[in-house]
Amino acid sequence: MIYAIFFVSLCPICGMTYSFRTYLPYYKRNLQVAFPVMLTQLGAAMVGLADSIMVGHYGTTDLAAVSFSNAIFFTVMVFSMGALMGITPLVGHVHGRLEKLLQQGTTDEEIAHKHEQISSYLANGLVFTALVSILSLALLVPCIPYLDYFGQEPDVSACARPYFILIVLSIIPFLLFCFSKQFLEGLGNTFVAMMITVGCNLLNILLNWVFIFGHWGFEPMGAEGAGWATLIARLLMPVCFFIAMACKIEWRRYLRSIRRWMISRREVEHLIALGTPIGLQSFAEAFLFTASFIIIGWISKETLAAHHVANQMCDLTFMLAQGIGAATTIRVSHQLGKGDLHAVRMASTASIHLCLLMNTIGASIMFFFRYQIPYIFTNDPEVVNIASTLLVLGALFQYTDGLQCIGAAMLRGIQDVRVPMRIALFAYIGIALPLGIYLTFPAGLGAKGMWMAFVIALAIPSVLFHIRFNRQLKRLKYEQQSI
């Protein structure tokens, strides 16, 4: 029902009304790109889910420690991952132009120039990734001695420290993997990242079983064991990616074409200018959730564990939305490179429909199985009772979070990142955080108050991003007609 209402309401904004049959080719193309990304994102979320399930059955304190550590870690990691997303629309735009030149039978010199541009983005992107990695370590490492100062229970802080150190060490290989993934997505390939993610995540889960519970001669390590499993799997991920790039002629050409003269301060600054707003936008949302974990941790470790359960389920469905969002950025940037603005609009609108369908499925599962889902994570009756209530709000949260994700992806595809960043900072930090604190404590709603704030505040970017995209597309069409 919600899906149908939004579809009808969208048509006047777009200035067009199309049937399902008209959109069907765009659904298919978007899903061809999105499906591997969705599996990649879902695989990443499944590792966090497996960590939570295994650690949760090891002990409530260990589950709270993993939840607390990841809350701090992901705030920085999400910013870093977001900053690296800027490479996809840049490479995608050039790749779209390259495809158009190949279709037109343009001279080899012009084609070679586009290949050189892509190699340049690869070279400068690696430099940018190194800078982002250094910044991430500079932000995370100083937190290690001060984990006791975040107001958590002493046993949670003590259990969190070794796990936190290990996941901090894993951020460098993981960011190198993220950059490689974003680069290949710009070229339209999402399959390789899926295969590497699935393989390494299965290894991670196996090592979780070995290290957390103590198998194959190892002592049970609880949360620390989950940290070792994550570090080993993430070290393997970039290695697999560069092997994959070396095995394909086209990608190997980009690696071999890298020259020192390609690395320029101007290109790196361009990546910083595009990536930083995306990173800050991602950071704003991550900061909100990090703050929510810390704030809810002040109530009790059972409430924190319940909050973690609800958040893990929302993460799973959000990964699907992110997969569709990544495909949207790829498809929009490719069509923009070809100069086909009609295809840009159709591809982006098709993504909205697909996302709403996924949101409805996810929300239905959370609502109808809200009493069963918490038992996957824990047998603690207090945690189960609190989590079942939060999952109802999590079901509502699916729509606002999914639509803001797709709206941001559409804007990234046309390289519009600064205004969305400002909207995100206002909604997540200016509205959601103070409203969440008020509803949690002065209003006496506890963790439910924080989740109500999530639903209310994320409605702001979910609307404004789509309005912004339609205005920008009209501007691009006007500029195209003026040439």
Secondary structure, DSSP 8 states (H G I E B T S, - for coil): -HHHHHHHHHHHHHT----HHHHHHHHHHHHHHHHHHHHHHHHHHHHHHHHHHHHHHH-HHHHHHHHHHHHHHHHHHHHHHHHHTTHHHHHHHHHHHHHHHHHHT--HHHHHHHHHHHHHHHHHHHHHHHHHHHHHHHHHGGGGGGGGGGS--HHHHHHHHHHHHHHHHTHHHHHHHHHHHHHHHHTT--HHHHHHHHHHHHHHHHHHHHHHHT-TT----THHHHHHHHHHHHHHHHHHHHHHHHHSHHHHHHHHT--GGG--HHHHHHHHHHHHHHHHHHHHHHHHHHHHHHHHHTT-HHHHHHHHHHHHHHHHHHHHHHHHHHHHHHHHHHHHHHT-HHHHHHHHHHHHHHHHHHHHHHHHHHHHTTTTTHHHH---HHHHHHHHHHHHHHHHHHHHHHHHHHHHHHHHHTT--HHHHHHHIIIIIIIIHHHHHHHHTTT--THHHHHHHHHHHHHHHHHHHHHHHHHHHHHHHHHHHH-
